Amino acid sequence: MRIEETNGPREAYLDLLMLADEGEAAVRNYLGDGHLYVARTVDEVLGAALYVPVDRETVELKNIALYEAARGKGTGRALIEDGIARYTEMGFRRMIVGTANSSIGNLAFYQKCGFRMHGIRRNFFLSYPEPIWEDGIRAFDMVMFERELHKSGLEEE
């Protein structure tokens, strides 16, 4: 597997990115922002991560999506660790990411990757045209995580 920035048309990755964000309008709104990194083998795309700088010190992992066959094999963690290395080298000091209150697997995954909860954007998903349900839970709020880039991400503050 290799991870590389894509400079081609991002529209080709729309269906992939929509696996992680059910709002097509929302994905289209940020599709052209930041940097898009793609994990691939010689033959196929496994997943992608879109990072958008928020300010000079903070970068947001706006979207990370994997095809089903690539899940549970370290591809998502590799995309995140690659992003952490790249943005640390660029001088960023923290990475943030948000996920729905209903995304139980994502809540666990980000914590396993060294992120810590730092806020809630209440009613974030009420702006989506259709309600989102996962594991019998309706998505209302965006749970925000952060990871310090100059630390291991697991240290006590």
Backbone torsions as a table, in degrees:
resi	resn	phi	psi	omega
1	MET	NA	140.5	173.1
2	ARG	-130.4	153.3	178.6
3	ILE	-120.8	126.9	-178.4
4	GLU	-142.8	151.8	176.2
5	GLU	-74.4	139.0	177.2
6	THR	-100.1	133.5	177.8
7	ASN	-112.8	1.6	179.7
8	GLY	-81.4	-172.6	179.9
9	PRO	-63.1	123.2	-178.1
10	ARG	-74.8	-19.3	178.4
11	GLU	-54.4	-30.0	179.9
12	ALA	-63.2	-19.9	-177.8
13	TYR	-103.7	5.2	-177.1
14	LEU	-57.6	-49.5	-178.8
15	ASP	-60.9	-39.5	177.7
16	LEU	-63.2	-50.6	-178.0
17	LEU	-64.4	-27.4	177.8
18	MET	-71.8	-12.7	173.2
19	LEU	-65.4	-24.6	-178.3
20	ALA	-104.8	-9.3	-178.7
21	ASP	-147.8	109.5	-172.5
22	GLU	-74.2	-9.9	179.9
23	GLY	-90.9	103.1	-178.4
24	GLU	-59.4	-39.7	179.3
25	ALA	-62.1	-39.4	179.4
26	ALA	-64.9	-44.8	-179.8
27	VAL	-63.7	-45.0	179.5
28	ARG	-61.6	-32.0	-179.0
29	ASN	-64.9	-35.5	-178.8
30	TYR	-109.5	0.7	-175.6
31	LEU	-55.9	-35.9	-178.3
32	GLY	-88.2	-1.7	-176.8
33	ASP	-86.7	157.0	169.5
34	GLY	59.8	-146.1	-175.4
35	HIS	-124.7	134.0	179.8
36	LEU	-109.4	121.5	179.1
37	TYR	-111.5	137.0	-175.6
38	VAL	-119.6	131.4	173.7
39	ALA	-94.0	128.8	-177.6
40	ARG	-148.5	157.8	166.8
41	THR	-98.3	-173.5	177.0
42	VAL	-61.5	-36.4	-172.0
43	ASP	-97.6	-24.5	-170.7
44	GLU	-150.5	157.0	172.7
45	VAL	-82.6	132.6	179.3
46	LEU	-99.3	-37.1	-177.2
47	GLY	-176.5	179.3	-178.5
48	ALA	-151.0	155.3	175.9
49	ALA	-136.0	131.7	179.2
50	LEU	-112.5	120.0	-179.7
51	TYR	-110.9	133.8	-179.4
52	VAL	-127.5	119.3	175.7
53	PRO	-62.3	136.1	178.1
54	VAL	-94.9	-43.8	175.9
55	ASP	-153.7	-166.4	-175.4
56	ARG	-69.4	-18.9	-177.7
57	GLU	-111.4	-16.0	-171.3
58	THR	-122.4	133.6	173.1
59	VAL	-121.3	141.3	178.4
60	GLU	-106.0	129.7	168.5
61	LEU	-78.5	96.3	-171.7
62	LYS	-76.2	-33.4	-178.0
63	ASN	-158.4	134.6	170.4
64	ILE	-136.3	126.0	-175.8
65	ALA	-139.9	140.3	178.5
66	LEU	-128.1	143.3	170.4
67	TYR	-68.3	152.1	-175.0
68	GLU	-51.1	-42.9	-176.8
69	ALA	-64.5	-20.8	-177.7
70	ALA	-94.7	-6.9	-176.6
71	ARG	-76.1	145.8	177.9
72	GLY	76.0	14.1	-177.1
73	LYS	-120.6	11.0	178.6
74	GLY	90.2	1.4	-178.4
75	THR	-67.3	-44.4	179.2
76	GLY	-63.3	-45.3	177.9
77	ARG	-62.0	-39.6	179.0
78	ALA	-63.7	-41.2	176.7
79	LEU	-61.8	-41.6	179.9
80	ILE	-68.7	-46.3	-179.5
81	GLU	-63.5	-36.7	175.4
82	ASP	-62.0	-45.5	178.2
83	GLY	-63.2	-40.5	178.6
84	ILE	-61.7	-44.8	179.3
85	ALA	-63.3	-44.9	-178.3
86	ARG	-62.9	-47.7	-174.2
87	TYR	-77.7	-26.6	172.2
88	THR	-65.1	-44.4	179.1
89	GLU	-62.1	-32.5	179.2
90	MET	-78.2	-6.7	177.2
91	GLY	99.3	5.1	176.2
92	PHE	-71.8	149.8	-175.7
93	ARG	-110.2	-15.4	177.6
94	ARG	-153.2	152.6	176.4
95	MET	-121.0	137.0	176.4
96	ILE	-119.8	156.8	176.6
97	VAL	-154.6	146.8	178.2
98	GLY	-124.7	151.5	176.1
99	THR	-147.4	160.9	-178.0
100	ALA	-69.6	148.7	176.0
101	ASN	-57.9	-23.1	-177.9
102	SER	-89.4	-6.8	-176.4
103	SER	-88.2	73.9	-174.1
104	ILE	-56.4	-45.1	179.6
105	GLY	-62.5	-41.3	179.5
106	ASN	-67.0	-38.9	178.5
107	LEU	-58.0	-41.7	178.4
108	ALA	-72.0	-43.7	-177.0
109	PHE	-58.6	-48.6	-177.8
110	TYR	-63.7	-36.1	177.0
111	GLN	-68.1	-37.6	176.1
112	LYS	-64.5	-25.6	178.4
113	CYS	-88.8	9.4	175.2
114	GLY	91.8	7.2	177.5
115	PHE	-83.6	150.3	177.2
116	ARG	-122.4	143.3	178.2
117	MET	-63.9	138.6	177.1
118	HIS	-140.0	1.2	176.5
119	GLY	175.8	170.9	178.9
120	ILE	-133.9	130.6	172.7
121	ARG	-98.7	94.6	-175.0
122	ARG	-62.3	139.5	175.3
123	ASN	62.5	19.0	-177.8
124	PHE	-54.8	-42.9	-172.8
125	PHE	-85.4	-0.2	176.0
126	LEU	-70.8	-16.8	178.6
127	SER	-81.2	-10.3	179.0
128	TYR	-73.4	146.3	-175.1
129	PRO	-64.5	-30.2	179.5
130	GLU	-125.5	144.1	175.9
131	PRO	-61.8	145.4	177.8
132	ILE	-107.8	129.4	178.5
133	TRP	-123.7	134.5	174.9
134	GLU	-139.6	132.4	178.4
135	ASP	50.5	36.8	178.9
136	GLY	74.1	11.9	-179.0
137	ILE	-117.3	132.4	177.0
138	ARG	-81.9	136.1	176.7
139	ALA	-79.1	116.4	173.8
140	PHE	-114.5	-49.4	-169.5
141	ASP	-110.6	149.9	173.0
142	MET	-95.5	120.8	175.8
143	VAL	-90.8	122.8	-176.8
144	MET	-98.6	137.7	177.3
145	PHE	-120.8	156.5	173.1
146	GLU	-141.1	155.3	175.6
147	ARG	-139.4	126.9	175.5
148	GLU	-69.8	135.0	-177.0
149	LEU	-91.7	-19.3	179.3
150	HIS	-89.8	0.8	177.4
151	LYS	-121.0	176.2	177.4
152	SER	-70.9	-15.3	-177.6
153	GLY	90.1	-9.8	-177.8
154	LEU	-114.7	-3.1	-176.8
155	GLU	-75.8	152.3	173.9
156	GLU	-74.0	144.3	176.2
157	GLU	-87.6	NA	NA
